[in-house]
Amino acid sequence: MALHWKLVFDATDAPALADFWAAALEYEVEDTSALIDQLLTDGLVGADAVTEHNGRRIFRGYAAIRHPEDPFDAVTGIGGGRRLLFQDVPEEKTVKNRLHIDVHGAPGELTALVDRLETVGATRVREVDQGPAGHWWIMRDPEGNEFCAV
């Protein structure tokens, strides 16, 4: 039986990085505000565990995004499919990623994809040309995590 998974990113500003990746991948930021309200009402979490971002209550230091076509729990707002979770950590990124995301655009639309990614906060690093195998761009997200636009 296949296992469920999520990819977790360490971040210095989890909600902002989630916003970037939601825009880059055209995913949805998970809305866990109803769950948080219930947990606060039941006394299961304290107010110090919660903050507000973009008009929604979120767990302090955490944010997640999900594929818009995948199932999700309407009560908790948590996705049941392809998800990325972002969590704040005290240290900043210092070395090259050992794992990265490749963002695939439509065939022949690499320039449009790279331009769109720049408008939501990505930075071009360098173009890679593999001759007949094609080319792509190595880019960075707003916190310096490398990814490829293909």
Secondary structure, 3 states (H helix, E strand, C coil): CCCCCCEEEEECCHHHHHHHHHHHHCCEECCCHHHHHHHHHCCCCCHHHEEEECCEEEECCEEEEECCCCCECCCCCCECCCEEEEEECCCCCCCCCCCCCEECCCCCCHHHHHHHHHHCCCEEEEEEECHHHCEEEEEECCCCCEEEEC
